[in-house]
Amino acid sequence: MPQRMPIMIGEPNWAPLEAVLPPNELGNFMYMGSAGQIELYKHRSTRRYLNIGRDAQTFYQYLDGEYVEITREAALDYARR
């Protein structure tokens, strides 16, 4: 079984989210922390996570105890629906 990466809560890092979303959507997300090099944001309405690498180029979904890389489109669709 994969080992869960600990979530660290500290100063919010909004840069990856700002690089991915238009300004009018930023208020829809809360900063939840980071897991290694992955920043975790939660959508206020859907309550689903948008997990973005600090490079703002990689996206992840948490499945079966680990973060799995997915496409940008899949990550955004998941968080918004």
C-alpha positions in Angstrom: 0.0 0.0 0.0 1.4 3.5 -0.9 2.4 5.7 1.9 0.4 8.9 2.2 2.4 12.1 1.7 1.9 14.4 4.8 0.1 17.6 4.2 1.9 20.7 5.4 0.0 23.8 6.2 1.8 27.1 6.1 1.9 30.3 4.3 -0.4 30.0 1.2 1.2 29.7 -2.1 -1.2 31.2 -4.6 1.3 31.4 -7.6 0.4 28.0 -9.2 -3.4 28.7 -9.0 -2.9 32.2 -10.3 -0.9 30.8 -13.3 -3.7 28.4 -14.1 -7.0 30.2 -13.6 -8.4 33.5 -14.8 -8.6 36.2 -12.1 -12.4 35.9 -11.9 -12.2 32.3 -10.7 -9.5 32.6 -8.0 -12.0 33.5 -5.3 -13.7 30.1 -5.8 -10.7 28.3 -4.2 -9.3 28.0 -0.7 -5.7 27.1 0.0 -5.4 23.8 1.9 -1.7 23.2 2.2 1.0 21.3 0.3 2.0 17.7 -0.1 5.7 17.8 -1.1 5.8 19.8 -4.3 2.1 19.7 -4.8 -0.1 22.7 -3.8 -3.6 21.8 -2.7 -6.6 24.0 -3.3 -10.3 23.3 -2.6 -13.2 24.6 -4.6 -15.6 26.5 -2.3 -18.8 25.2 -4.1 -17.9 21.7 -5.2 -15.6 20.9 -2.3 -13.3 19.1 -4.7 -9.5 19.6 -4.8 -7.4 21.1 -7.5 -3.9 19.8 -6.9 -1.2 21.7 -8.8 2.6 21.2 -8.9 4.6 24.2 -7.8 5.7 24.5 -11.4 2.1 25.2 -12.4 2.6 22.6 -15.2 1.7 19.4 -13.5 -1.7 18.4 -12.1 -2.7 15.6 -9.7 -5.6 13.7 -8.4 -5.5 11.8 -5.1 -6.4 8.2 -5.8 -5.9 5.1 -3.6 -3.6 6.8 -1.2 -1.3 8.6 -3.6 -1.1 11.6 -6.0 -1.4 10.5 -9.6 -0.5 12.9 -12.4 -3.5 13.8 -14.7 -4.0 16.4 -17.4 -4.7 20.0 -16.7 -8.1 19.6 -18.4 -9.1 16.6 -16.2 -7.9 18.4 -13.0 -9.9 21.6 -13.8 -13.0 19.6 -14.9 -12.9 17.5 -11.7 -12.6 20.6 -9.4 -15.3 22.5 -11.1 -18.1 19.9 -11.4 
